[in-house]
Amino acid sequence: MGAVLPTDLEGTLVIIGAVGVQLSLPQNSAANLALPLDAPIQFASRAGGFTGSAPGLMLLQAGLYTAALILISMVAWSRRVGRRREVVIQAEGG
């Protein structure tokens, strides 16, 4: 989030807000599928002896979420670094 938003503080606040919203939702809510902690919460529920989704589905969901976050952060980082290079080149008179 820090790569997408202007400052690290804003990114941290967005992450805290997303976690807070997810923890306040019922576990069977459809919105949980779009939030980052669904698979880890499901794993913890199964470890505690409660029912949950199949472990393969939880791993797939966690993997897809991780891949999407990596892709988004790589694109945001490359755009941010590209802008900084332009500023440095312009400052050097190039």
Secondary structure as GFF3:
##gff-version 3
##sequence-region A 1 94
A	DSSP	alpha_helix	8	24	.	.	.	ID=ss1
A	DSSP	three_ten_helix	30	34	.	.	.	ID=ss2
A	DSSP	alpha_helix	38	47	.	.	.	ID=ss3
A	DSSP	alpha_helix	55	91	.	.	.	ID=ss4
###
